[in-house]
């Protein structure tokens, strides 16, 4: 079975914890089964708030025969550096890191076609970048927003805040998977094998033995500092960015999502890039893109020809 290659990109901006020099390092997982190390079609897949790049293994394997698939660990998560200043865990820093990544990829081999898949936070990062034409080496052609939009429901943020950054230690991977499932049931039905695989990269070994969550607990600091007033101001900015997106947009929604309301999803189909909406029954926030029907929807959107998409 094809496996990804772990690579890194140096990023300007906030310093990493334990590193006095300016800047930090972001890890990314690169999938490529085409035989072309610098394939001109690049698909960036960016994970949610408390997740990491290996979330996209199933989708990446389906796409790697056709494109260069790159799945970063957003700073503070996975194999990336943790930041010295927790308040720097913000969307503008994440967006700047993605620009650095794309500049590096473009220098390795010119990108002719660029697509973006963003789950939750990853979709917000994509919205910000796509809504500012000219900030990337090449424009995003097709954008997949996975269960996220400019308006994020406050009760969902409150739910996530209850577990984000809480200390946790596990004796085994199965114990970790069980604990993660307890706060992730909204992801929808998964087989035990699927969930165990999704949980594998969510933990890291500790020097004392056992396992801990893969991310810096301090990512919760700016999250918990968010107020309803600040969230509303951010929503207005995100709508402005969304309305300026030139890319074709596919919007995925868990039919039971508490983060992306059906009203917001419908509004996204009627304004700006007029997203195509696909909902998945029995799923909340957010579809994990491991189920065959979810993978098929995304793959068809990213790989179908232009004339088929607009017919």
Phi and psi restraints in degrees (value plus and minus 20) as a CYANA .aco file:
   2 UNK   PHI     -80.7   -40.7
   2 UNK   PSI     119.9   159.9
   3 UNK   PHI    -144.3  -104.3
   3 UNK   PSI     134.2   174.2
   4 UNK   PHI    -103.9   -63.9
   4 UNK   PSI     144.0   184.0
   5 UNK   PHI    -122.9   -82.9
   5 UNK   PSI     111.6   151.6
   6 UNK   PHI    -105.3   -65.3
   6 UNK   PSI     105.3   145.3
   7 UNK   PHI    -153.4  -113.4
   7 UNK   PSI     152.4   192.4
   8 UNK   PHI    -157.1  -117.1
   8 UNK   PSI     136.1   176.1
   9 UNK   PHI    -154.6  -114.6
   9 UNK   PSI     110.9   150.9
  10 UNK   PHI     -94.5   -54.5
  10 UNK   PSI     116.9   156.9
  11 UNK   PHI    -142.0  -102.0
  11 UNK   PSI     113.0   153.0
  12 UNK   PHI     -92.1   -52.1
  12 UNK   PSI     151.8   191.8
  13 UNK   PHI      86.5   126.5
  13 UNK   PSI    -163.5  -123.5
  14 UNK   PHI     -77.8   -37.8
  14 UNK   PSI     125.0   165.0
  15 UNK   PHI     -97.2   -57.2
  15 UNK   PSI     130.3   170.3
  16 UNK   PHI     -99.6   -59.6
  16 UNK   PSI     130.3   170.3
  17 UNK   PHI     -80.6   -40.6
  17 UNK   PSI     111.2   151.2
  18 UNK   PHI      62.6   102.6
  18 UNK   PSI     -18.9    21.1
  19 UNK   PHI    -147.0  -107.0
  19 UNK   PSI      83.7   123.7
  20 UNK   PHI     -87.3   -47.3
  20 UNK   PSI     -42.5    -2.5
  21 UNK   PHI     -88.8   -48.8
  21 UNK   PSI     136.3   176.3
  22 UNK   PHI     -88.9   -48.9
  22 UNK   PSI     125.5   165.5
  23 UNK   PHI      78.1   118.1
  23 UNK   PSI     155.1   195.1
  24 UNK   PHI    -172.4  -132.4
  24 UNK   PSI     157.6   197.6
  25 UNK   PHI    -142.6  -102.6
  25 UNK   PSI     113.0   153.0
  26 UNK   PHI    -130.4   -90.4
  26 UNK   PSI     113.1   153.1
  27 UNK   PHI    -108.3   -68.3
  27 UNK   PSI     131.6   171.6
  28 UNK   PHI    -168.4  -128.4
  28 UNK   PSI     132.0   172.0
  29 UNK   PHI    -126.5   -86.5
  29 UNK   PSI     102.3   142.3
  30 UNK   PHI    -129.5   -89.5
  30 UNK   PSI     107.6   147.6
  31 UNK   PHI    -132.9   -92.9
  31 UNK   PSI     111.5   151.5
  32 UNK   PHI    -178.3  -138.3
  32 UNK   PSI      91.2   131.2
  33 UNK   PHI    -132.3   -92.3
  33 UNK   PSI      -9.2    30.8
  34 UNK   PHI    -104.3   -64.3
  34 UNK   PSI     -37.1     2.9
  35 UNK   PHI      66.3   106.3
  35 UNK   PSI     -24.7    15.3
  36 UNK   PHI    -128.7   -88.7
  36 UNK   PSI      86.2   126.2
  37 UNK   PHI     -81.8   -41.8
  37 UNK   PSI     -43.2    -3.2
  38 UNK   PHI    -144.2  -104.2
  38 UNK   PSI      31.9    71.9
  39 UNK   PHI     -75.2   -35.2
  39 UNK   PSI     115.0   155.0
  40 UNK   PHI     -92.4   -52.4
  40 UNK   PSI     -32.4     7.6
  41 UNK   PHI    -119.9   -79.9
  41 UNK   PSI      94.2   134.2
  42 UNK   PHI    -134.6   -94.6
  42 UNK   PSI     112.4   152.4
  43 UNK   PHI    -138.8   -98.8
  43 UNK   PSI      98.3   138.3
  44 UNK   PHI    -115.6   -75.6
  44 UNK   PSI     109.6   149.6
  45 UNK   PHI    -140.8  -100.8
  45 UNK   PSI      98.2   138.2
  46 UNK   PHI    -139.7   -99.7
  46 UNK   PSI     110.5   150.5
  47 UNK   PHI    -102.0   -62.0
  47 UNK   PSI     159.0   199.0
  48 UNK   PHI    -105.5   -65.5
  48 UNK   PSI    -198.1  -158.1
  49 UNK   PHI     -71.5   -31.5
  49 UNK   PSI     -70.0   -30.0
  50 UNK   PHI    -132.7   -92.7
  50 UNK   PSI       4.3    44.3
  51 UNK   PHI    -131.0   -91.0
  51 UNK   PSI    -180.9  -140.9
  52 UNK   PHI    -178.8  -138.8
  52 UNK   PSI     151.6   191.6
  53 UNK   PHI     -84.6   -44.6
  53 UNK   PSI     -42.8    -2.8
  54 UNK   PHI     -93.9   -53.9
  54 UNK   PSI     -24.6    15.4
  55 UNK   PHI     -76.1   -36.1
  55 UNK   PSI     -46.6    -6.6
  56 UNK   PHI    -116.0   -76.0
  56 UNK   PSI      -5.7    34.3
  57 UNK   PHI     -73.6   -33.6
  57 UNK   PSI     -66.9   -26.9
  58 UNK   PHI     -85.6   -45.6
  58 UNK   PSI     -67.6   -27.6
  59 UNK   PHI     -83.7   -43.7
  59 UNK   PSI     -62.7   -22.7
  60 UNK   PHI     -82.0   -42.0
  60 UNK   PSI     -59.8   -19.8
  61 UNK   PHI     -82.8   -42.8
  61 UNK   PSI     -54.0   -14.0
  62 UNK   PHI     -92.6   -52.6
  62 UNK   PSI     -47.3    -7.3
  63 UNK   PHI    -117.6   -77.6
  63 UNK   PSI     -39.5     0.5
  64 UNK   PHI     -87.7   -47.7
  64 UNK   PSI     -35.7     4.3
  65 UNK   PHI     -96.5   -56.5
  65 UNK   PSI     -32.0     8.0
  66 UNK   PHI    -141.6  -101.6
  66 UNK   PSI     -33.7     6.3
  67 UNK   PHI    -178.6  -138.6
  67 UNK   PSI     151.1   191.1
  68 UNK   PHI    -111.5   -71.5
  68 UNK   PSI      91.6   131.6
  69 UNK   PHI    -123.7   -83.7
  69 UNK   PSI     105.8   145.8
  70 UNK   PHI    -144.2  -104.2
  70 UNK   PSI     103.6   143.6
  71 UNK   PHI    -143.6  -103.6
  71 UNK   PSI      75.2   115.2
  72 UNK   PHI     -94.1   -54.1
  72 UNK   PSI     132.5   172.5
  73 UNK   PHI    -112.7   -72.7
  73 UNK   PSI      86.0   126.0
  74 UNK   PHI     -75.7   -35.7
  74 UNK   PSI     123.3   163.3
  75 UNK   PHI     -69.8   -29.8
  75 UNK   PSI     117.8   157.8
  76 UNK   PHI      72.2   112.2
  76 UNK   PSI     -24.5    15.5
  77 UNK   PHI    -148.6  -108.6
  77 UNK   PSI     138.8   178.8
  78 UNK   PHI      35.7    75.7
  78 UNK   PSI    -147.2  -107.2
  79 UNK   PHI    -114.2   -74.2
  79 UNK   PSI     -15.5    24.5
  80 UNK   PHI    -101.7   -61.7
  80 UNK   PSI     142.0   182.0
  81 UNK   PHI     -81.1   -41.1
  81 UNK   PSI     133.9   173.9
  82 UNK   PHI    -114.0   -74.0
  82 UNK   PSI     130.7   170.7
  83 UNK   PHI    -111.5   -71.5
  83 UNK   PSI     127.2   167.2
  84 UNK   PHI     -88.5   -48.5
  84 UNK   PSI     -56.8   -16.8
  85 UNK   PHI    -126.3   -86.3
  85 UNK   PSI      88.7   128.7
  86 UNK   PHI     -78.2   -38.2
  86 UNK   PSI     -49.5    -9.5
  87 UNK   PHI     -90.0   -50.0
  87 UNK   PSI     -26.4    13.6
  88 UNK   PHI    -104.8   -64.8
  88 UNK   PSI     -23.8    16.2
  89 UNK   PHI     -96.9   -56.9
  89 UNK   PSI      59.5    99.5
  90 UNK   PHI    -159.2  -119.2
  90 UNK   PSI     138.1   178.1
  91 UNK   PHI     -76.3   -36.3
  91 UNK   PSI     -61.2   -21.2
  92 UNK   PHI     -80.0   -40.0
  92 UNK   PSI     -57.0   -17.0
  93 UNK   PHI     -87.0   -47.0
  93 UNK   PSI     -64.1   -24.1
  94 UNK   PHI     -81.5   -41.5
  94 UNK   PSI     -61.3   -21.3
  95 UNK   PHI     -84.5   -44.5
  95 UNK   PSI     -61.6   -21.6
  96 UNK   PHI     -82.4   -42.4
  96 UNK   PSI     -58.6   -18.6
  97 UNK   PHI     -83.7   -43.7
  97 UNK   PSI     -59.4   -19.4
  98 UNK   PHI     -86.6   -46.6
  98 UNK   PSI     -55.5   -15.5
  99 UNK   PHI     -83.3   -43.3
  99 UNK   PSI     -63.3   -23.3
 100 UNK   PHI     -80.5   -40.5
 100 UNK   PSI     -61.6   -21.6
 101 UNK   PHI     -81.1   -41.1
 101 UNK   PSI     -66.2   -26.2
 102 UNK   PHI     -88.9   -48.9
 102 UNK   PSI     -54.6   -14.6
 103 UNK   PHI     -81.6   -41.6
 103 UNK   PSI     -63.1   -23.1
 104 UNK   PHI     -84.5   -44.5
 104 UNK   PSI     -65.3   -25.3
 105 UNK   PHI     -82.6   -42.6
 105 UNK   PSI     -61.1   -21.1
 106 UNK   PHI     -85.5   -45.5
 106 UNK   PSI     -53.4   -13.4
 107 UNK   PHI     -92.4   -52.4
 107 UNK   PSI     -47.9    -7.9
 108 UNK   PHI     -95.3   -55.3
 108 UNK   PSI     -48.0    -8.0
 109 UNK   PHI    -195.3  -155.3
 109 UNK   PSI     103.6   143.6
 110 UNK   PHI     -73.0   -33.0
 110 UNK   PSI     110.4   150.4
 111 UNK   PHI    -105.2   -65.2
 111 UNK   PSI     100.4   140.4
 112 UNK   PHI    -113.9   -73.9
 112 UNK   PSI     -55.8   -15.8
 113 UNK   PHI    -152.5  -112.5
 113 UNK   PSI     105.0   145.0
 114 UNK   PHI    -142.7  -102.7
 114 UNK   PSI     104.5   144.5
 115 UNK   PHI    -142.4  -102.4
 115 UNK   PSI     140.7   180.7
 116 UNK   PHI    -158.4  -118.4
 116 UNK   PSI     111.5   151.5
 117 UNK   PHI    -138.8   -98.8
 117 UNK   PSI     101.1   141.1
 118 UNK   PHI    -149.7  -109.7
 118 UNK   PSI     101.0   141.0
 119 UNK   PHI    -113.7   -73.7
 119 UNK   PSI     103.0   143.0
 120 UNK   PHI      32.3    72.3
 120 UNK   PSI    -131.3   -91.3
 121 UNK   PHI     -74.5   -34.5
 121 UNK   PSI     -59.2   -19.2
 122 UNK   PHI     -81.7   -41.7
 122 UNK   PSI     -51.3   -11.3
 123 UNK   PHI     -92.3   -52.3
 123 UNK   PSI     -55.6   -15.6
 124 UNK   PHI     -86.5   -46.5
 124 UNK   PSI     -60.6   -20.6
 125 UNK   PHI     -80.5   -40.5
 125 UNK   PSI     -65.1   -25.1
 126 UNK   PHI     -82.9   -42.9
 126 UNK   PSI     -59.2   -19.2
 127 UNK   PHI     -80.9   -40.9
 127 UNK   PSI     -64.5   -24.5
 128 UNK   PHI     -82.9   -42.9
 128 UNK   PSI     -61.3   -21.3
 129 UNK   PHI     -93.9   -53.9
 129 UNK   PSI     -61.9   -21.9
 130 UNK   PHI     -90.4   -50.4
 130 UNK   PSI     -46.8    -6.8
 131 UNK   PHI    -102.0   -62.0
 131 UNK   PSI     -18.5    21.5
 132 UNK   PHI    -143.8  -103.8
 132 UNK   PSI      61.6   101.6
 133 UNK   PHI     -74.0   -34.0
 133 UNK   PSI     116.7   156.7
 134 UNK   PHI      77.2   117.2
 134 UNK   PSI     -26.8    13.2
 135 UNK   PHI    -104.0   -64.0
 135 UNK   PSI     -37.2     2.8
 136 UNK   PHI    -126.2   -86.2
 136 UNK   PSI     137.0   177.0
 137 UNK   PHI     -77.5   -37.5
 137 UNK   PSI     -55.8   -15.8
 138 UNK   PHI    -158.9  -118.9
 138 UNK   PSI     130.4   170.4
 139 UNK   PHI     -92.3   -52.3
 139 UNK   PSI     130.6   170.6
 140 UNK   PHI     -92.8   -52.8
 140 UNK   PSI     109.2   149.2
 141 UNK   PHI    -103.9   -63.9
 141 UNK   PSI     -69.5   -29.5
 142 UNK   PHI    -152.3  -112.3
 142 UNK   PSI     114.5   154.5
 143 UNK   PHI    -142.4  -102.4
 143 UNK   PSI     105.5   145.5
 144 UNK   PHI    -125.4   -85.4
 144 UNK   PSI      98.3   138.3
 145 UNK   PHI    -123.4   -83.4
 145 UNK   PSI      92.6   132.6
 146 UNK   PHI    -116.8   -76.8
 146 UNK   PSI      78.9   118.9
 147 UNK   PHI      38.2    78.2
 147 UNK   PSI      28.5    68.5
 148 UNK   PHI    -177.5  -137.5
 148 UNK   PSI     130.1   170.1
 149 UNK   PHI    -172.1  -132.1
 149 UNK   PSI    -196.4  -156.4
 150 UNK   PHI     -80.7   -40.7
 150 UNK   PSI     -50.9   -10.9
 151 UNK   PHI    -122.1   -82.1
 151 UNK   PSI      95.8   135.8
 152 UNK   PHI    -128.2   -88.2
 152 UNK   PSI     108.0   148.0
 153 UNK   PHI     -89.6   -49.6
 153 UNK   PSI     110.4   150.4
 154 UNK   PHI     -81.9   -41.9
 154 UNK   PSI     -56.2   -16.2
 155 UNK   PHI     -85.5   -45.5
 155 UNK   PSI     -48.7    -8.7
 156 UNK   PHI     -90.9   -50.9
 156 UNK   PSI     -59.9   -19.9
 157 UNK   PHI     -82.4   -42.4
 157 UNK   PSI     -60.0   -20.0
 158 UNK   PHI     -82.9   -42.9
 158 UNK   PSI     -60.2   -20.2
 159 UNK   PHI     -83.0   -43.0
 159 UNK   PSI     -66.1   -26.1
 160 UNK   PHI     -84.3   -44.3
 160 UNK   PSI     -57.8   -17.8
 161 UNK   PHI     -83.5   -43.5
 161 UNK   PSI     -39.7     0.3
 162 UNK   PHI     -89.3   -49.3
 162 UNK   PSI     -47.2    -7.2
 163 UNK   PHI    -137.6   -97.6
 163 UNK   PSI     -38.5     1.5
 164 UNK   PHI     -82.5   -42.5
 164 UNK   PSI     107.4   147.4
 165 UNK   PHI      60.5   100.5
 165 UNK   PSI     -19.2    20.8
 166 UNK   PHI     -90.6   -50.6
 166 UNK   PSI     116.4   156.4
 167 UNK   PHI     -83.3   -43.3
 167 UNK   PSI     120.2   160.2
 168 UNK   PHI    -171.1  -131.1
 168 UNK   PSI     121.0   161.0
 169 UNK   PHI    -157.9  -117.9
 169 UNK   PSI     115.6   155.6
 170 UNK   PHI    -148.3  -108.3
 170 UNK   PSI     123.5   163.5
 171 UNK   PHI    -101.0   -61.0
 171 UNK   PSI     -52.8   -12.8
 172 UNK   PHI    -158.8  -118.8
 172 UNK   PSI     143.9   183.9
 173 UNK   PHI     -83.1   -43.1
 173 UNK   PSI     -59.4   -19.4
 174 UNK   PHI     -83.2   -43.2
 174 UNK   PSI     -60.2   -20.2
 175 UNK   PHI     -82.1   -42.1
 175 UNK   PSI     -61.0   -21.0
 176 UNK   PHI     -84.8   -44.8
 176 UNK   PSI     -63.3   -23.3
 177 UNK   PHI     -81.1   -41.1
 177 UNK   PSI     -60.4   -20.4
 178 UNK   PHI     -84.2   -44.2
 178 UNK   PSI     -61.9   -21.9
 179 UNK   PHI     -87.4   -47.4
 179 UNK   PSI     -59.3   -19.3
 180 UNK   PHI     -86.9   -46.9
 180 UNK   PSI     -56.8   -16.8
 181 UNK   PHI     -84.5   -44.5
 181 UNK   PSI     -52.6   -12.6
 182 UNK   PHI     -81.8   -41.8
 182 UNK   PSI     -47.5    -7.5
 183 UNK   PHI    -128.6   -88.6
 183 UNK   PSI     -11.8    28.2
 184 UNK   PHI    -148.7  -108.7
 184 UNK   PSI      -1.5    38.5
 185 UNK   PHI     -82.0   -42.0
 185 UNK   PSI     -43.3    -3.3
 186 UNK   PHI     -86.7   -46.7
 186 UNK   PSI     -34.3     5.7
 187 UNK   PHI     -84.3   -44.3
 187 UNK   PSI     -35.4     4.6
 188 UNK   PHI      75.7   115.7
 188 UNK   PSI     155.7   195.7
 189 UNK   PHI     -81.1   -41.1
 189 UNK   PSI     115.8   155.8
 190 UNK   PHI    -160.7  -120.7
 190 UNK   PSI     128.1   168.1
 191 UNK   PHI     -92.5   -52.5
 191 UNK   PSI     137.9   177.9
 192 UNK   PHI     -75.1   -35.1
 192 UNK   PSI     -57.7   -17.7
 193 UNK   PHI     -87.2   -47.2
 193 UNK   PSI     -61.9   -21.9
 194 UNK   PHI     -81.5   -41.5
 194 UNK   PSI     -64.7   -24.7
 195 UNK   PHI     -89.9   -49.9
 195 UNK   PSI     -56.6   -16.6
 196 UNK   PHI     -81.9   -41.9
 196 UNK   PSI     -61.0   -21.0
 197 UNK   PHI     -87.6   -47.6
 197 UNK   PSI     -59.3   -19.3
 198 UNK   PHI     -86.6   -46.6
 198 UNK   PSI     -44.9    -4.9
 199 UNK   PHI    -107.0   -67.0
 199 UNK   PSI     -38.0     2.0
 200 UNK   PHI     -77.9   -37.9
 200 UNK   PSI     -66.3   -26.3
 201 UNK   PHI    -105.3   -65.3
 201 UNK   PSI     -18.6    21.4
 202 UNK   PHI    -104.9   -64.9
 202 UNK   PSI     -22.4    17.6
 203 UNK   PHI    -151.7  -111.7
 203 UNK   PSI     140.5   180.5
 204 UNK   PHI    -154.9  -114.9
 204 UNK   PSI     132.2   172.2
 205 UNK   PHI     -93.3   -53.3
 205 UNK   PSI     124.1   164.1
 206 UNK   PHI    -126.1   -86.1
 206 UNK   PSI     134.4   174.4
 207 UNK   PHI     -80.1   -40.1
 207 UNK   PSI     -47.6    -7.6
 208 UNK   PHI    -103.3   -63.3
 208 UNK   PSI     -23.9    16.1
 209 UNK   PHI      79.1   119.1
 209 UNK   PSI     137.8   177.8
 210 UNK   PHI      60.1   100.1
 210 UNK   PSI    -186.5  -146.5
 211 UNK   PHI    -148.6  -108.6
 211 UNK   PSI     127.9   167.9
 212 UNK   PHI    -150.1  -110.1
 212 UNK   PSI     144.7   184.7
 213 UNK   PHI     -82.4   -42.4
 213 UNK   PSI     130.3   170.3
 214 UNK   PHI     -93.2   -53.2
 214 UNK   PSI     -35.2     4.8
 215 UNK   PHI    -126.3   -86.3
 215 UNK   PSI     142.3   182.3
 216 UNK   PHI     -90.6   -50.6
 216 UNK   PSI      99.8   139.8
 217 UNK   PHI     -76.0   -36.0
 217 UNK   PSI     -42.2    -2.2
 218 UNK   PHI     -90.8   -50.8
 218 UNK   PSI     -27.3    12.7
 219 UNK   PHI     -82.9   -42.9
 219 UNK   PSI     -37.3     2.7
 220 UNK   PHI     -97.4   -57.4
 220 UNK   PSI     -36.9     3.1
 221 UNK   PHI     -83.2   -43.2
 221 UNK   PSI     -76.4   -36.4
 222 UNK   PHI     -88.3   -48.3
 222 UNK   PSI     -48.5    -8.5
 223 UNK   PHI     -82.8   -42.8
 223 UNK   PSI     -64.9   -24.9
 224 UNK   PHI     -94.5   -54.5
 224 UNK   PSI     -38.3     1.7
 225 UNK   PHI    -100.6   -60.6
 225 UNK   PSI     -30.0    10.0
 226 UNK   PHI     -87.8   -47.8
 226 UNK   PSI     114.2   154.2
 227 UNK   PHI    -130.1   -90.1
 227 UNK   PSI     140.1   180.1
 228 UNK   PHI     -76.4   -36.4
 228 UNK   PSI     -55.2   -15.2
 229 UNK   PHI     -87.2   -47.2
 229 UNK   PSI     -63.2   -23.2
 230 UNK   PHI     -86.8   -46.8
 230 UNK   PSI     -57.3   -17.3
 231 UNK   PHI     -82.8   -42.8
 231 UNK   PSI     -59.3   -19.3
 232 UNK   PHI     -86.1   -46.1
 232 UNK   PSI     -61.3   -21.3
 233 UNK   PHI     -84.0   -44.0
 233 UNK   PSI     -61.4   -21.4
 234 UNK   PHI     -83.8   -43.8
 234 UNK   PSI     -57.3   -17.3
 235 UNK   PHI     -81.2   -41.2
 235 UNK   PSI     -62.9   -22.9
 236 UNK   PHI     -82.7   -42.7
 236 UNK   PSI     -60.0   -20.0
 237 UNK   PHI     -85.9   -45.9
 237 UNK   PSI     -61.1   -21.1
 238 UNK   PHI     -86.6   -46.6
 238 UNK   PSI     -56.8   -16.8
 239 UNK   PHI     -82.4   -42.4
 239 UNK   PSI     -60.0   -20.0
 240 UNK   PHI     -82.0   -42.0
 240 UNK   PSI     -63.2   -23.2
 241 UNK   PHI     -86.4   -46.4
 241 UNK   PSI     -63.9   -23.9
 242 UNK   PHI     -78.3   -38.3
 242 UNK   PSI     -63.4   -23.4
 243 UNK   PHI     -84.7   -44.7
 243 UNK   PSI     -38.8     1.2
 244 UNK   PHI    -118.5   -78.5
 244 UNK   PSI     -17.2    22.8
 245 UNK   PHI     -90.9   -50.9
 245 UNK   PSI     102.5   142.5
 246 UNK   PHI    -107.1   -67.1
 246 UNK   PSI     -34.2     5.8
 247 UNK   PHI     -91.6   -51.6
 247 UNK   PSI     138.3   178.3
 248 UNK   PHI     -97.6   -57.6
 248 UNK   PSI     117.0   157.0
 249 UNK   PHI    -141.7  -101.7
 249 UNK   PSI     112.3   152.3
 250 UNK   PHI    -129.9   -89.9
 250 UNK   PSI     103.3   143.3
 251 UNK   PHI    -127.0   -87.0
 251 UNK   PSI      99.8   139.8
 252 UNK   PHI    -120.5   -80.5
 252 UNK   PSI     121.4   161.4
 253 UNK   PHI    -161.9  -121.9
 253 UNK   PSI     112.2   152.2
 254 UNK   PHI     -91.6   -51.6
 254 UNK   PSI     106.0   146.0
 255 UNK   PHI     -79.6   -39.6
 255 UNK   PSI     -40.1    -0.1
 256 UNK   PHI    -128.4   -88.4
 256 UNK   PSI      -0.3    39.7
 257 UNK   PHI     -82.5   -42.5
 257 UNK   PSI     116.4   156.4
 258 UNK   PHI    -119.6   -79.6
 258 UNK   PSI     -22.7    17.3
 259 UNK   PHI    -118.2   -78.2
 259 UNK   PSI     -61.6   -21.6
 260 UNK   PHI    -130.8   -90.8
 260 UNK   PSI      88.4   128.4
 261 UNK   PHI     -94.7   -54.7
 261 UNK   PSI     138.0   178.0
 262 UNK   PHI     -83.7   -43.7
 262 UNK   PSI     -53.0   -13.0
 263 UNK   PHI     -85.9   -45.9
 263 UNK   PSI     -63.0   -23.0
 264 UNK   PHI     -85.0   -45.0
 264 UNK   PSI     -61.5   -21.5
 265 UNK   PHI     -80.5   -40.5
 265 UNK   PSI     -63.3   -23.3
 266 UNK   PHI     -84.5   -44.5
 266 UNK   PSI     -58.8   -18.8
 267 UNK   PHI     -83.1   -43.1
 267 UNK   PSI     -56.5   -16.5
 268 UNK   PHI     -87.5   -47.5
 268 UNK   PSI     -44.1    -4.1
 269 UNK   PHI    -101.1   -61.1
 269 UNK   PSI     -32.8     7.2
 270 UNK   PHI    -128.8   -88.8
 270 UNK   PSI     -26.3    13.7
 271 UNK   PHI    -158.6  -118.6
 271 UNK   PSI     147.6   187.6
 272 UNK   PHI      37.1    77.1
 272 UNK   PSI    -147.1  -107.1
 273 UNK   PHI     -96.1   -56.1
 273 UNK   PSI     -20.0    20.0
 274 UNK   PHI      31.7    71.7
 274 UNK   PSI      50.5    90.5
 275 UNK   PHI     -79.5   -39.5
 275 UNK   PSI     126.6   166.6
 276 UNK   PHI    -103.2   -63.2
 276 UNK   PSI     107.7   147.7
 277 UNK   PHI    -124.7   -84.7
 277 UNK   PSI     110.3   150.3
 278 UNK   PHI    -148.4  -108.4
 278 UNK   PSI     106.9   146.9
 279 UNK   PHI    -131.1   -91.1
 279 UNK   PSI     127.6   167.6
 280 UNK   PHI    -136.3   -96.3
 280 UNK   PSI      98.8   138.8
 281 UNK   PHI     -87.5   -47.5
 281 UNK   PSI     127.3   167.3
 282 UNK   PHI      54.5    94.5
 282 UNK   PSI      -8.9    31.1
 283 UNK   PHI    -144.8  -104.8
 283 UNK   PSI     121.8   161.8
 284 UNK   PHI    -126.1   -86.1
 284 UNK   PSI    -150.8  -110.8
 285 UNK   PHI    -121.7   -81.7
 285 UNK   PSI      94.5   134.5
 286 UNK   PHI    -156.6  -116.6
 286 UNK   PSI     136.6   176.6
 287 UNK   PHI     -72.5   -32.5
 287 UNK   PSI     114.4   154.4
 288 UNK   PHI    -107.6   -67.6
 288 UNK   PSI     -28.2    11.8
 289 UNK   PHI      42.0    82.0
 289 UNK   PSI      15.0    55.0
 290 UNK   PHI    -132.3   -92.3
 290 UNK   PSI     -40.0     0.0
 291 UNK   PHI     -94.3   -54.3
 291 UNK   PSI     122.4   162.4
 292 UNK   PHI     -75.2   -35.2
 292 UNK   PSI     -58.9   -18.9
 293 UNK   PHI     -88.3   -48.3
 293 UNK   PSI     -56.0   -16.0
 294 UNK   PHI     -88.8   -48.8
 294 UNK   PSI     -64.6   -24.6
 295 UNK   PHI     -80.6   -40.6
 295 UNK   PSI     -61.7   -21.7
 296 UNK   PHI     -83.7   -43.7
 296 UNK   PSI     -60.6   -20.6
 297 UNK   PHI     -82.4   -42.4
 297 UNK   PSI     -66.1   -26.1
 298 UNK   PHI     -87.8   -47.8
 298 UNK   PSI     -65.6   -25.6
 299 UNK   PHI     -81.6   -41.6
 299 UNK   PSI     -62.3   -22.3
 300 UNK   PHI     -81.7   -41.7
 300 UNK   PSI     -63.6   -23.6
 301 UNK   PHI     -83.7   -43.7
 301 UNK   PSI     -61.4   -21.4
 302 UNK   PHI    -100.0   -60.0
 302 UNK   PSI     -46.1    -6.1
 303 UNK   PHI    -127.4   -87.4
 303 UNK   PSI     -34.7     5.3
 304 UNK   PHI     -89.9   -49.9
 304 UNK   PSI     134.9   174.9
 305 UNK   PHI     -92.5   -52.5
 305 UNK   PSI     136.6   176.6
 306 UNK   PHI     -75.9   -35.9
 306 UNK   PSI     -63.1   -23.1
 307 UNK   PHI     -88.1   -48.1
 307 UNK   PSI     -49.8    -9.8
 308 UNK   PHI     -90.4   -50.4
 308 UNK   PSI     -57.5   -17.5
 309 UNK   PHI     -86.8   -46.8
 309 UNK   PSI     -55.0   -15.0
 310 UNK   PHI    -118.9   -78.9
 310 UNK   PSI     -19.2    20.8
